Amino acid sequence: MSKSTLKDKLTAQRIYLILGALFIASLVVSNLIFQKFFYWDFFGIYTFEISVGILPYPITFLITDIISEIYGKRKANQVVTAGIFASFFSMLIVYVAGAVPATDWSPINNNLFDQVFGATAIAVLASMMAYLLAQYIDIRIFHFWKRLTKGKHLWLRNNFSTFFSQFVDTFTVLFLLCSFGKIDWDLFAALLVSGFLFKVLIAALDTPFLYAAVYFFRKRFNLKIGEEIDF
């Protein structure tokens, strides 16, 4: 975007902030809702048994891939780092909310609040360990393939980076939750397979959305293949 105007740069900054906000919201919410598990019968082929916390999580990888492709590695890492601070800050808020006593007439009493949010600290810790590994691996692999293919074959770097990083994420978070006693070890293998396959499926399905986003950015900001927005 060498010939970009000030207006174009401001627009690019606003879009980057919106993407960052969606990323952080998806990450924080996934940590808050993780204790509910559901099943999904995938056309009789396979029955997924996974946490609802996994539903917004693939969005974070789609967003980091968009930012990596359009804004570059440094901007993607900045969003990841911001997500870490946001998650720990949300954990602090939940901890304080749980520490103060509920009134007698409160619709949500102390026991119910602790039952729903009591494991949030463990979830955030496990999620952040997995998140750090997975997101930085995703960004690194994405840019490795981008350099190797000279900016071509977007589907290749999107899926290869996401598949590997999602396995790391799923394995790490389940390992830590089982180690902390929040999930029974007998469920580890089944949840690992379900979680990873679900993320692989979603990663494959989000490829058209990545292509649409990249097409929009390249057309809007007159970017060449492999060119990144710098601000």
QUITA-V232289 format. One record per residue. N is the residue number from 1. RES is the residue in one small letter. PSI is psi in whole degrees, 0 to 359 (none if undefined). OMEGA is omega in radians with two decimals (999 if undefined). NEAR is the number of other C-alpha atoms within 8 Angstrom. Layout:
N:RES:PSI:OMEGA:NEAR  N:RES:PSI:OMEGA:NEAR
This chain:
1:m:50:-3.05:10  2:s:330:-3.10:3  3:k:21:-3.08:4  4:s:151:3.09:8  5:t:169:3.09:6  6:l:323:3.13:6  7:k:319:3.12:6  8:d:318:-3.14:9  9:k:320:3.10:10  10:l:320:3.09:8  11:t:317:3.12:8  12:a:321:3.11:9  13:q:318:-3.13:9  14:r:317:3.13:8  15:i:321:3.11:8  16:y:319:3.11:9  17:l:320:3.12:8  18:i:315:3.10:8  19:l:318:3.11:9  20:g:320:3.13:10  21:a:318:3.11:8  22:l:321:3.11:9  23:f:310:-3.09:13  24:i:318:3.12:13  25:a:316:3.13:8  26:s:319:-3.11:12  27:l:312:-3.10:13  28:v:315:-3.13:12  29:v:321:-3.14:10  30:s:328:3.11:14  31:n:332:-3.08:13  32:l:332:-3.00:10  33:i:7:-2.91:9  34:f:340:-3.01:12  35:q:348:3.06:9  36:k:131:3.11:8  37:f:147:-3.14:9  38:f:167:3.08:9  39:y:153:-3.14:8  40:w:116:3.12:7  41:d:108:-3.07:9  42:f:84:3.08:8  43:f:32:3.11:5  44:g:0:-3.12:6  45:i:317:-3.10:6  46:y:142:3.10:7  47:t:114:3.12:10  48:f:138:2.98:12  49:e:104:-2.97:12  50:i:162:3.10:11  51:s:145:3.08:11  52:v:343:3.09:12  53:g:342:-3.13:14  54:i:342:-3.05:11  55:l:312:3.13:8  56:p:348:-3.00:11  57:y:319:3.12:11  58:p:336:3.10:11  59:i:324:-3.12:9  60:t:322:3.14:13  61:f:325:3.06:11  62:l:316:-3.12:11  63:i:317:3.13:11  64:t:328:3.08:12  65:d:321:3.09:13  66:i:313:-3.13:12  67:i:319:3.12:13  68:s:318:-3.10:14  69:e:320:-3.01:10  70:i:320:-3.05:11  71:y:344:3.09:13  72:g:169:-3.06:11  73:k:318:-3.09:11  74:r:316:3.14:7  75:k:325:3.10:10  76:a:317:3.11:14  77:n:327:3.12:10  78:q:319:3.12:8  79:v:319:3.11:11  80:v:314:3.14:12  81:t:319:3.10:8  82:a:323:3.12:9  83:g:325:3.10:12  84:i:311:3.14:9  85:f:319:-3.13:8  86:a:321:-3.13:10  87:s:316:3.13:14  88:f:326:3.09:9  89:f:320:3.10:8  90:s:324:3.10:9  91:m:320:3.11:11  92:l:317:3.13:8  93:i:316:3.13:8  94:v:321:3.14:10  95:y:314:3.13:9  96:v:318:3.13:8  97:a:325:3.12:7  98:g:335:-3.09:11  99:a:328:-3.13:6  100:v:142:-3.07:6  101:p:142:3.09:6  102:a:149:3.06:8  103:t:166:3.13:6  104:d:329:-3.09:5  105:w:5:-3.12:4  106:s:129:3.11:7  107:p:330:3.09:4  108:i:113:-3.13:7  109:n:178:-3.08:10  110:n:316:-3.09:9  111:n:317:-3.14:6  112:l:319:3.12:8  113:f:315:-3.14:11  114:d:326:3.13:10  115:q:321:-3.11:8  116:v:314:-3.03:8  117:f:359:-3.07:9  118:g:331:-3.13:9  119:a:6:-3.08:10  120:t:319:-3.13:11  121:a:315:3.10:9  122:i:319:-3.14:9  123:a:316:-3.14:11  124:v:316:3.13:12  125:l:311:3.13:8  126:a:317:-3.12:13  127:s:319:-3.11:10  128:m:323:3.08:10  129:m:313:3.12:10  130:a:319:-3.10:14  131:y:315:3.13:9  132:l:311:3.14:9  133:l:309:-3.00:11  134:a:314:-3.07:12  135:q:316:3.13:11  136:y:325:3.05:10  137:i:316:3.13:10  138:d:312:-3.12:13  139:i:318:-3.12:15  140:r:314:3.14:9  141:i:321:3.12:11  142:f:313:-3.11:14  143:h:334:3.03:11  144:f:312:3.13:8  145:w:330:3.11:10  146:k:318:3.09:13  147:r:319:-3.08:8  148:l:322:-3.12:7  149:t:4:3.13:8  150:k:42:3.06:7  151:g:358:-3.13:10  152:k:175:3.08:8  153:h:60:-3.13:7  154:l:321:-3.12:9  155:w:327:-3.09:7  156:l:309:-3.11:8  157:r:328:3.10:13  158:n:309:-3.07:11  159:n:318:-3.13:11  160:f:317:-3.13:10  161:s:319:-3.09:13  162:t:318:-3.13:12  163:f:310:-3.09:11  164:f:314:-3.10:9  165:s:327:3.12:13  166:q:326:3.06:12  167:f:316:3.10:9  168:v:315:-3.13:11  169:d:310:-3.09:12  170:t:315:-3.13:12  171:f:314:-3.05:10  172:t:313:-3.08:11  173:v:321:3.11:12  174:l:320:3.12:13  175:f:316:-3.12:9  176:l:319:3.13:9  177:l:323:3.07:13  178:c:321:3.14:12  179:s:326:3.11:7  180:f:359:3.10:8  181:g:13:-3.13:7  182:k:336:3.09:8  183:i:139:-3.13:10  184:d:139:-3.12:8  185:w:332:3.14:6  186:d:338:-3.12:5  187:l:354:-3.01:8  188:f:305:-3.06:12  189:a:314:-3.11:7  190:a:318:3.13:8  191:l:326:3.10:11  192:l:313:-3.14:11  193:v:313:-3.14:8  194:s:314:-3.11:12  195:g:315:-3.11:13  196:f:315:3.14:11  197:l:321:3.11:8  198:f:316:-3.13:9  199:k:322:3.09:11  200:v:317:3.12:11  201:l:313:-3.14:8  202:i:321:3.12:9  203:a:321:3.11:13  204:a:321:-3.12:8  205:l:334:-3.09:7  206:d:356:-3.13:9  207:t:315:3.09:11  208:p:326:3.11:7  209:f:323:3.09:7  210:l:315:3.12:11  211:y:319:3.14:9  212:a:318:3.14:8  213:a:315:-3.14:9  214:v:320:3.10:11  215:y:317:3.12:8  216:f:312:-3.11:8  217:f:316:-3.11:11  218:r:322:3.12:10  219:k:318:-3.08:8  220:r:322:-3.05:6  221:f:14:3.09:9  222:n:50:-3.12:8  223:l:141:3.01:11  224:k:167:3.11:6  225:i:126:-3.13:6  226:g:348:-3.14:9  227:e:145:-3.09:8  228:e:153:3.07:10  229:i:130:3.14:10  230:d:123:3.07:5  231:f:none:999:4
